């Protein structure tokens, strides 16, 4: 599963974003709040809003128990949301955080990458937001893409592709 991790160091008032595990498809939005130093949470609450083309597609508001600290590094971790992200689309993530009477806000643009190209001859379709074979797949049975032949090959339903053929 794809992950987007946003961390806020309360003591340094520093935000960081880890997109190293970001991919298209189902994605967890994870917030880590705290510090590498000991933090006593007081009146901690936070929320997020995810927009696409100016439309809110996900949002959440959490009020949390200050004693819920996960991990030994004094970070409180929340998994907010599982959402399907479309490759190459622009999303804007806005986070609001309140702790000990102070408010913190953060905004970050997200553009999920294209999935792995299934075969060298396939091309990216901006309309479909997916890779497309150079020849449309026939609809009268079960087929697999044969890159070496540059065409779809009809195959029995029980046949497992011995290589990286696309079905």
Buried (B, 14 or more C-beta within 10 A) or exposed (E): EBBBBBBBBBEEEEBEBEBEEBBBEEBBBBBBBBBEEEBEBEEBEBBBBBBBEEEEBBEBEEEBEBEEBEEEBBBBBBEBBEBEBEBEEEBBBBBBBBBEEEEBEBEBEBEBEEBEEBBEEBEBEEEEBBBBBEEEBEEEEEBBBBBEEEBBEEBEEEEEEEEEBBE
